[in-house]
Amino acid sequence: MTEQSSQEQKCIECGAASDQKVLLSCVKDGEDTWVCVHCLPILIHGAH
């Protein structure tokens, strides 16, 4: 995974930065990206 600056580390769902929420790195469409622990269940289970 490529190293990104903390400026670019924002959740792909809600836009939260690492100083706001815990972020997990992931890959979407071949691109390294981030998702926060709050939005992770939405990605796993889908929005209800």
GROMACS elastic network, one bead per residue, 0.5 to 0.9 nm:
[ bonds ]
;  ai    aj funct       b0    kb
    1    25     6  0.86557   500
    1    26     6  0.88282   500
    1    27     6  0.85961   500
    1    32     6  0.64721   500
    2    32     6  0.70263   500
    3    32     6  0.89834   500
    4     7     6  0.79698   500
    4     8     6  0.62975   500
    4     9     6  0.68685   500
    4    32     6  0.88624   500
    5     8     6  0.55607   500
    5     9     6  0.67085   500
    6    10     6  0.81489   500
    6    17     6  0.79707   500
    6    18     6  0.73304   500
    7    10     6  0.76413   500
    7    17     6  0.79322   500
    8    17     6  0.83116   500
    8    33     6  0.88810   500
    9    15     6  0.88119   500
    9    16     6  0.84485   500
    9    17     6  0.60246   500
    9    18     6  0.65233   500
    9    23     6  0.78233   500
    9    25     6  0.88158   500
    9    33     6  0.75206   500
    9    34     6  0.62962   500
    9    35     6  0.88817   500
   10    13     6  0.86545   500
   10    14     6  0.80705   500
   10    15     6  0.50582   500
   10    16     6  0.53110   500
   10    18     6  0.67793   500
   10    23     6  0.76575   500
   10    33     6  0.79907   500
   10    34     6  0.60296   500
   10    35     6  0.72341   500
   10    36     6  0.80331   500
   11    14     6  0.56386   500
   11    16     6  0.52338   500
   11    17     6  0.65868   500
   11    18     6  0.83914   500
   11    21     6  0.89309   500
   11    23     6  0.68894   500
   11    24     6  0.85557   500
   11    33     6  0.77357   500
   11    34     6  0.50214   500
   11    36     6  0.54189   500
   11    39     6  0.80241   500
   12    15     6  0.58702   500
   12    16     6  0.83324   500
   12    33     6  0.70578   500
   12    34     6  0.60364   500
   12    35     6  0.56864   500
   12    36     6  0.81945   500
   12    39     6  0.88031   500
   13    16     6  0.82789   500
   13    34     6  0.88842   500
   13    35     6  0.68302   500
   13    36     6  0.80685   500
   13    39     6  0.64792   500
   13    40     6  0.88597   500
   13    42     6  0.89379   500
   13    43     6  0.87054   500
   14    35     6  0.84012   500
   14    36     6  0.80949   500
   14    38     6  0.89914   500
   14    39     6  0.73032   500
   15    35     6  0.86373   500
   15    36     6  0.86968   500
   16    19     6  0.81135   500
   16    20     6  0.60618   500
   16    21     6  0.64590   500
   16    22     6  0.89374   500
   16    23     6  0.84397   500
   16    35     6  0.85789   500
   16    36     6  0.71444   500
   17    20     6  0.53781   500
   17    21     6  0.64423   500
   17    22     6  0.82249   500
   17    23     6  0.76325   500
   17    36     6  0.83741   500
   18    21     6  0.53305   500
   18    22     6  0.57532   500
   18    23     6  0.58085   500
   18    36     6  0.81877   500
   19    22     6  0.77091   500
   21    36     6  0.62002   500
   21    37     6  0.72950   500
   21    38     6  0.79492   500
   22    35     6  0.84785   500
   22    36     6  0.55839   500
   22    37     6  0.60210   500
   22    38     6  0.84408   500
   23    34     6  0.60773   500
   23    35     6  0.54564   500
   23    37     6  0.63095   500
   24    33     6  0.85206   500
   24    34     6  0.55460   500
   24    35     6  0.53888   500
   24    36     6  0.60367   500
   24    37     6  0.71403   500
   24    40     6  0.87695   500
   25    32     6  0.70763   500
   25    33     6  0.58239   500
   25    35     6  0.65236   500
   25    36     6  0.87836   500
   26    31     6  0.83006   500
   26    32     6  0.58913   500
   26    33     6  0.53523   500
   26    34     6  0.56574   500
   26    35     6  0.71218   500
   27    30     6  0.58175   500
   27    31     6  0.52776   500
   27    33     6  0.56842   500
   27    34     6  0.79317   500
   28    31     6  0.52900   500
   28    32     6  0.66115   500
   28    33     6  0.67876   500
   29    32     6  0.85642   500
   35    38     6  0.82581   500
   35    39     6  0.65334   500
   35    40     6  0.63598   500
   35    43     6  0.89486   500
   36    39     6  0.54899   500
   36    40     6  0.62325   500
   37    40     6  0.51593   500
   37    41     6  0.76659   500
   38    41     6  0.69745   500
   38    42     6  0.81056   500
   39    42     6  0.52892   500
   39    43     6  0.66234   500
   39    44     6  0.89280   500
   40    43     6  0.51848   500
   40    44     6  0.62790   500
   40    45     6  0.86635   500
   41    45     6  0.57828   500
   41    46     6  0.74169   500
   41    47     6  0.87435   500
   42    45     6  0.53772   500
   42    47     6  0.54965   500
   42    48     6  0.84866   500
   43    46     6  0.54588   500
   43    47     6  0.78350   500
   45    48     6  0.83243   500
